[in-house]
Structures are given as C-alpha cells and as structure tokens.
Amino acid sequence: METPESNFAKLGLTLPPAPKPLGVYKPCLIDGKHLYLSGHGTVQADGSLIIGRIGQDLDMEAGKKAAQQVGLAMLATIKANLGSLNRVKRVIKVLGMVNCVSTFEKHPYIINGCSELFANVWGTDYGIGVRSAVGMGTLPDNIPVEIEAMFELHEGA
C-alpha cells in the first residue's frame, strides 16, 4: 500500500534539517485535526539558504526548484513534529510568496515547485489544496520563496 512516506522515498529527495524559528513564532501548530505551518524558506540539506530574487538573480526554473526546496523544509518540519508524513491526511491550503522583480507575472509557476512535491507525496486527491501565489517586493534574507500551509490530520493522529 502506498503511503506518504513511501511516496516520498520513491522521489529520491533529501530532507533538509527542520528550520528553527528566526523570530517569535511557532514553526507549526496543531489545532484539533488541523496542522498549520508558519512561513518556511529555502533551507537546503547543509542548512544554508537559496538566496536571490526571481527575474534578477534567478530564472523561473531556479525559482521553481527553490519552491520545491521550501516544500522539503516543510516536510522536514512535519516529520520533526509529528514523526511521520503519514499522519497528514491532506493539504488544505498553500500560500506561496515569491520575491521577484515588479514585472514578473508567473508566480503560480514558481509555487508549482512546492505544489507538485505535495501532490507526489499525498497524491493528487489529497496533495493538492486551495492555493494563492503572490509576488513580494522582498522576503527575509532575500530568499526567493516563502510558503505557509494548512493540512488536515488523520483522526486520532
């Protein structure tokens, strides 16, 4: 039987360390059957950040990869706090913020890097939720992408 954990293993990707808060907030919060993740950045396996603005320092493909890396950081937070990706039933909502030049208009394409990852982990029925993808004039530490999300947990999880 396919599970989110087995689906992730098939992707051959590596989770970065779960990011630590850089301010006064919780990286995640469980409220009943919902899991809320604070905005996550582009933490890589070595703990460093992908840096740069889309349309200036990074092209669209590099931006999409950066969004996938944010998704991996979010998965790391889920595993660190819940123990397993299998405890998550579905993705409810994703808010993707793209650090880009003012003329950039392909924000949804960039955030697809994260959304495609979640669809591969939880399947298209449960891994794709509602979503917003917006452009920002800047993001913390000049990261190209920040994403926050809300998930539904399995009953009794």
TORKOL-4160 file (C-alpha; in steps of 0.2 Angstrom, whole numbers, padded with zeros to 4 digits, m for minus):
157
<pt num="1" X="0000" Y="0000" Z="0000"/>
<pt num="2" X="0006" Y="0017" Z="m0005"/>
<pt num="3" X="0009" Y="0029" Z="0010"/>
<pt num="4" X="0015" Y="0047" Z="0010"/>
<pt num="5" X="0031" Y="0041" Z="0017"/>
<pt num="6" X="0034" Y="0028" Z="0004"/>
<pt num="7" X="0029" Y="0040" Z="m0010"/>
<pt num="8" X="0042" Y="0052" Z="m0003"/>
<pt num="9" X="0055" Y="0038" Z="m0003"/>
<pt num="10" X="0052" Y="0035" Z="m0021"/>
<pt num="11" X="0056" Y="0053" Z="m0026"/>
<pt num="12" X="0074" Y="0051" Z="m0020"/>
<pt num="13" X="0075" Y="0068" Z="m0012"/>
<pt num="14" X="0083" Y="0073" Z="0004"/>
<pt num="15" X="0075" Y="0082" Z="0018"/>
<pt num="16" X="0085" Y="0097" Z="0025"/>
<pt num="17" X="0085" Y="0100" Z="0044"/>
<pt num="18" X="0069" Y="0106" Z="0051"/>
<pt num="19" X="0071" Y="0125" Z="0051"/>
<pt num="20" X="0072" Y="0134" Z="0068"/>
<pt num="21" X="0061" Y="0149" Z="0071"/>
<pt num="22" X="0071" Y="0165" Z="0067"/>
<pt num="23" X="0058" Y="0176" Z="0077"/>
<pt num="24" X="0044" Y="0175" Z="0089"/>
<pt num="25" X="0033" Y="0161" Z="0082"/>
<pt num="26" X="0030" Y="0143" Z="0082"/>
<pt num="27" X="0035" Y="0133" Z="0066"/>
<pt num="28" X="0019" Y="0123" Z="0067"/>
<pt num="29" X="0003" Y="0122" Z="0077"/>
<pt num="30" X="m0009" Y="0108" Z="0079"/>
<pt num="31" X="m0027" Y="0113" Z="0082"/>
<pt num="32" X="m0039" Y="0098" Z="0083"/>
<pt num="33" X="m0037" Y="0089" Z="0066"/>
<pt num="34" X="m0028" Y="0104" Z="0058"/>
<pt num="35" X="m0009" Y="0107" Z="0056"/>
<pt num="36" X="m0004" Y="0125" Z="0052"/>
<pt num="37" X="0014" Y="0128" Z="0046"/>
<pt num="38" X="0022" Y="0145" Z="0048"/>
<pt num="39" X="0031" Y="0153" Z="0033"/>
<pt num="40" X="0046" Y="0142" Z="0028"/>
<pt num="41" X="0061" Y="0147" Z="0017"/>
<pt num="42" X="0073" Y="0139" Z="0006"/>
<pt num="43" X="0083" Y="0129" Z="0019"/>
<pt num="44" X="0095" Y="0116" Z="0010"/>
<pt num="45" X="0102" Y="0100" Z="0016"/>
<pt num="46" X="0118" Y="0109" Z="0023"/>
<pt num="47" X="0107" Y="0122" Z="0032"/>
<pt num="48" X="0111" Y="0136" Z="0020"/>
<pt num="49" X="0098" Y="0146" Z="0011"/>
<pt num="50" X="0095" Y="0148" Z="m0008"/>
<pt num="51" X="0096" Y="0167" Z="m0010"/>
<pt num="52" X="0090" Y="0179" Z="m0024"/>
<pt num="53" X="0076" Y="0187" Z="m0032"/>
<pt num="54" X="0067" Y="0179" Z="m0047"/>
<pt num="55" X="0069" Y="0189" Z="m0063"/>
<pt num="56" X="0085" Y="0197" Z="m0057"/>
<pt num="57" X="0096" Y="0184" Z="m0049"/>
<pt num="58" X="0087" Y="0168" Z="m0053"/>
<pt num="59" X="0077" Y="0162" Z="m0068"/>
<pt num="60" X="0060" Y="0154" Z="m0067"/>
<pt num="61" X="0067" Y="0136" Z="m0066"/>
<pt num="62" X="0078" Y="0140" Z="m0052"/>
<pt num="63" X="0063" Y="0149" Z="m0043"/>
<pt num="64" X="0053" Y="0133" Z="m0046"/>
<pt num="65" X="0067" Y="0122" Z="m0038"/>
<pt num="66" X="0068" Y="0135" Z="m0024"/>
<pt num="67" X="0049" Y="0132" Z="m0021"/>
<pt num="68" X="0052" Y="0113" Z="m0021"/>
<pt num="69" X="0066" Y="0116" Z="m0008"/>
<pt num="70" X="0054" Y="0126" Z="0003"/>
<pt num="71" X="0042" Y="0111" Z="0002"/>
<pt num="72" X="0055" Y="0099" Z="0008"/>
<pt num="73" X="0059" Y="0111" Z="0023"/>
<pt num="74" X="0040" Y="0110" Z="0027"/>
<pt num="75" X="0040" Y="0091" Z="0026"/>
<pt num="76" X="0055" Y="0091" Z="0037"/>
<pt num="77" X="0045" Y="0101" Z="0050"/>
<pt num="78" X="0031" Y="0089" Z="0049"/>
<pt num="79" X="0042" Y="0074" Z="0052"/>
<pt num="80" X="0051" Y="0083" Z="0066"/>
<pt num="81" X="0035" Y="0087" Z="0075"/>
<pt num="82" X="0023" Y="0073" Z="0070"/>
<pt num="83" X="0035" Y="0059" Z="0067"/>
<pt num="84" X="0029" Y="0054" Z="0050"/>
<pt num="85" X="0021" Y="0061" Z="0035"/>
<pt num="86" X="0008" Y="0048" Z="0036"/>
<pt num="87" X="m0001" Y="0057" Z="0050"/>
<pt num="88" X="m0006" Y="0071" Z="0037"/>
<pt num="89" X="m0022" Y="0066" Z="0028"/>
<pt num="90" X="m0022" Y="0081" Z="0015"/>
<pt num="91" X="m0016" Y="0098" Z="0010"/>
<pt num="92" X="m0029" Y="0111" Z="0013"/>
<pt num="93" X="m0021" Y="0127" Z="0009"/>
<pt num="94" X="m0004" Y="0134" Z="0002"/>
<pt num="95" X="0001" Y="0152" Z="0002"/>
<pt num="96" X="0016" Y="0155" Z="m0009"/>
<pt num="97" X="0026" Y="0171" Z="m0009"/>
<pt num="98" X="0038" Y="0175" Z="m0022"/>
<pt num="99" X="0052" Y="0188" Z="m0020"/>
<pt num="100" X="0053" Y="0195" Z="m0038"/>
<pt num="101" X="0055" Y="0210" Z="m0049"/>
<pt num="102" X="0040" Y="0220" Z="m0051"/>
<pt num="103" X="0037" Y="0215" Z="m0069"/>
<pt num="104" X="0037" Y="0196" Z="m0065"/>
<pt num="105" X="0020" Y="0188" Z="m0068"/>
<pt num="106" X="0022" Y="0169" Z="m0066"/>
<pt num="107" X="0021" Y="0167" Z="m0048"/>
<pt num="108" X="0010" Y="0152" Z="m0049"/>
<pt num="109" X="0023" Y="0143" Z="m0060"/>
<pt num="110" X="0036" Y="0146" Z="m0046"/>
<pt num="111" X="0025" Y="0139" Z="m0032"/>
<pt num="112" X="0021" Y="0124" Z="m0043"/>
<pt num="113" X="0038" Y="0118" Z="m0037"/>
<pt num="114" X="0030" Y="0115" Z="m0019"/>
<pt num="115" X="0013" Y="0110" Z="m0025"/>
<pt num="116" X="0020" Y="0096" Z="m0037"/>
<pt num="117" X="0030" Y="0090" Z="m0022"/>
<pt num="118" X="0015" Y="0089" Z="m0011"/>
<pt num="119" X="0005" Y="0080" Z="m0025"/>
<pt num="120" X="0018" Y="0067" Z="m0027"/>
<pt num="121" X="0019" Y="0064" Z="m0008"/>
<pt num="122" X="0000" Y="0064" Z="m0004"/>
<pt num="123" X="m0007" Y="0060" Z="m0022"/>
<pt num="124" X="m0017" Y="0072" Z="m0032"/>
<pt num="125" X="m0033" Y="0069" Z="m0022"/>
<pt num="126" X="m0025" Y="0074" Z="m0006"/>
<pt num="127" X="m0009" Y="0083" Z="m0010"/>
<pt num="128" X="m0017" Y="0097" Z="m0020"/>
<pt num="129" X="m0027" Y="0110" Z="m0010"/>
<pt num="130" X="m0033" Y="0128" Z="m0012"/>
<pt num="131" X="m0018" Y="0140" Z="m0016"/>
<pt num="132" X="m0013" Y="0158" Z="m0018"/>
<pt num="133" X="0003" Y="0163" Z="m0026"/>
<pt num="134" X="0009" Y="0181" Z="m0025"/>
<pt num="135" X="0023" Y="0192" Z="m0028"/>
<pt num="136" X="0033" Y="0202" Z="m0015"/>
<pt num="137" X="0045" Y="0216" Z="m0016"/>
<pt num="138" X="0057" Y="0207" Z="m0004"/>
<pt num="139" X="0057" Y="0192" Z="0008"/>
<pt num="140" X="0068" Y="0188" Z="0023"/>
<pt num="141" X="0086" Y="0186" Z="0020"/>
<pt num="142" X="0082" Y="0189" Z="0001"/>
<pt num="143" X="0076" Y="0171" Z="m0001"/>
<pt num="144" X="0066" Y="0169" Z="m0017"/>
<pt num="145" X="0051" Y="0160" Z="m0010"/>
<pt num="146" X="0042" Y="0158" Z="0007"/>
<pt num="147" X="0027" Y="0147" Z="0009"/>
<pt num="148" X="0015" Y="0143" Z="0023"/>
<pt num="149" X="0002" Y="0130" Z="0023"/>
<pt num="150" X="m0013" Y="0121" Z="0032"/>
<pt num="151" X="m0015" Y="0102" Z="0032"/>
<pt num="152" X="m0029" Y="0091" Z="0039"/>
<pt num="153" X="m0023" Y="0077" Z="0050"/>
<pt num="154" X="m0030" Y="0059" Z="0051"/>
<pt num="155" X="m0042" Y="0056" Z="0065"/>
<pt num="156" X="m0033" Y="0051" Z="0081"/>
<pt num="157" X="m0017" Y="0056" Z="0073"/>
